[in-house]
Amino acid sequence: MGVEDDVRCVIGAIGKGLAQRCREDDQVREAVGRLARWLLEAAAEAIAPAERTGDEKAAGPAAPARPAAPLEPVTLSVGDSSAVVRVAPAPPGAPGSPGQGAVEERPVARPPTASAARPSESETFSPYSRPAPDLPLIVRRARLKEQAARWAGERRRRIGAGLDFDTDVAPTDRELISAAKALPNCYLWMLDPYGPGVPDDDLLEQVGGCHLNLAEAVQLVDDLRRYIAEDEGDASIPLEDAVRLLAEAQSALRVMLEEIGMTRRADQDQFEAFLWLKEFTSAEGVYVDRHMRLADPADPTQWRDLARRIDALRREVGERRTSERHRRALFNKARYHFGRISTAAASGNGGPDPDDWVKALAAVDGLVRSGLPPSAVELREALLPHIDAIPEGVEVGDGAGLAIDEVERYREWRDAERREAPAPREPSADVRRAAELLRGQGMVIIGGLERPQARAAIERGLELASVRWISSRPHQTVSSFEPDIARADTHIVVLAIRWSSHSFESVKSMCERYGKAFVRLPGGYNVNQLARHILLQASGQLVRP
């Protein structure tokens, strides 16, 4: 390496050090601004009048030089070294004067990458400012920085390949810088010739990934907060999980920025995301156990894994919200048709429309199939007033059958919990007549879930020798019922069609083959209802013992 290369490296190191100190220290920024103006004025005075261009000559003589202002001593510190320099004072309102931001776009020589990449938004950027964190704004800036990081690599490749700067590079530069200027405090450091050096392609991809992860994590958190505020979801929305992902994303970005030479808190988005996390976790009492301390940094090299986890949580939330909206629609449908049924039953004008029963039970079936537990309280409350009035012939799906079973189970539990046992009722005429036909015989009930109390009440009320209850399952084969039907002590088979599959209809032919009485039970297990259907459907088949 020659002397010129050594000098170039030293100048580059000094330039980077000064740029870093300018972002950190207002006094250094002011001193450098004054020094830059002094150098520009000195260079302008050295240009001979004969060297001016034709346009400049046509414009007339140059303006008279301003009287020189007295120089002011300024202490300039770089790293551990400091020196007192005498520079001209800044004119009022000039960039670099007290109260102003960083130096404006500087006239520099080609390569044009310098003038095209200096974004003016850095003039107002202050890493120590504390605006109220604006989550949508963080998302927009972070996504723009991800685009700028990808472009920085492509930009370098185009320039290295010798492509025309004005047509193949500058337009995208202007587009990105213009977008950044439209956002407050949006510093595209990867396009700043005075900022940190642009890292190699692999590291630049990592930079873009970290910025994008921050944008996606902030967007997810903001969406979940809005869903909860608008009551579009329930308490199961995983907001705390999203907050933990955001903590990891902002920590990984901070580590990445430090690795490439950006000072701590030099990126407004990472800094504001961290401030928002601190305020939110404190206000809501949320404990985030990782990546909220400098001693517990996230690993930026794992940005792809973090991106997958953010995307997985977003898809999970989307599925939950879709399912929640679908369930609400089904609940509204069930309540609407059950309401019509109640109104029609109370009016006494012909009774409920069978179509309302079909649609109400279809909605109940859809709710259970969508994942709602059959024992859900709101589902039970919708069904409970109507369960004994479900008409014969209405199709009941497997899901609705499970819900009805749970309502029956609840009613048995509720009756058992009553402090005073209900007074024994005198058996109805139907129960007495059925008992005369069935006394001492055996019954098999197929369908639903066995109810011990209901089974005991049927056995006692009809004076049966035994009742065997075969609980059915969706898509169960009919052949599994044959051993119980074929038994010698089975005299009558009851198929609870409200809970049974259509394939169970072949039970009737099986009963005919073995000479057993067969009864379809469309309603509940109440002994009075059962006795009435036995007399209507099978009294001719039953023989007194």
PyMOL commands that set and color helices and strands:
alter all, ss='L'
color gray80, all
select helices_A, chain A and resi 3-24+26-46+49-51+54-58+113-117+120-123+135-160+165-168+170-181+189-191+201-229+239-259+268-284+300-347+354-369+377-389+398-417+429-438+452-461+478-486+502-514+527-538
alter helices_A, ss='H'
color red, helices_A
select strands_A, chain A and resi 72-78+81-87+442-446+466-470+492-496+517-521
alter strands_A, ss='S'
color yellow, strands_A
deselect
rebuild
show_as cartoon
